[in-house]
Amino acid sequence: MSAPTHVTESINDRKKSREIAEARQSGAMAPEVDVKTGSMINPHNPEFITKRPWYLGGNDDGPSLDHQADQRTEAEKLELSMASADHLVRAEREKVRQLKKM
């Protein structure tokens, strides 16, 4: 069994990170930069959005919004949506009604 990768922060570390977050929100410190795209991350985004969750696996290289993007494969993106399925059902029902009238 492997050791857990999560490390609990000490009280001092947590206070320091809270002070840095407050300084970024007030504009006294530069905002964080996305490690994958290099773009600025809005300082008002909460930490749970900018940090990759432990259950998604992988290492946490730094702040990024990459894990918020659509993770589906191209094949999954082409699947039938509920809206298009409803449209198809309505169209089929209309065809059946038209055939019954004849």
URRA-V704565 format. One record per backbone hydrogen bond with DSSP energy under -1.0 kcal/mol. NH is the residue of the N-H (numbers start at 1). CO is the residue of the C=O. If there is no record, write none. Layout:
nh=NH co=CO
nh=NH co=CO
This chain:
nh=14 co=10
nh=15 co=11
nh=16 co=12
nh=17 co=13
nh=18 co=14
nh=19 co=15
nh=20 co=16
nh=21 co=17
nh=22 co=18
nh=23 co=19
nh=24 co=20
nh=25 co=21
nh=26 co=22
nh=28 co=23
nh=29 co=23
nh=34 co=39
nh=35 co=63
nh=38 co=34
nh=41 co=32
nh=45 co=42
nh=49 co=46
nh=50 co=46
nh=51 co=47
nh=56 co=53
nh=57 co=54
nh=61 co=59
nh=64 co=50
nh=68 co=65
nh=69 co=66
nh=77 co=73
nh=78 co=74
nh=79 co=76
nh=85 co=81
nh=86 co=82
nh=87 co=83
nh=88 co=84
nh=89 co=85
nh=90 co=86
nh=91 co=87
nh=92 co=88
nh=93 co=89
nh=94 co=90
nh=95 co=91
nh=96 co=92
nh=97 co=93
nh=98 co=94
nh=99 co=95
nh=100 co=96
nh=101 co=97
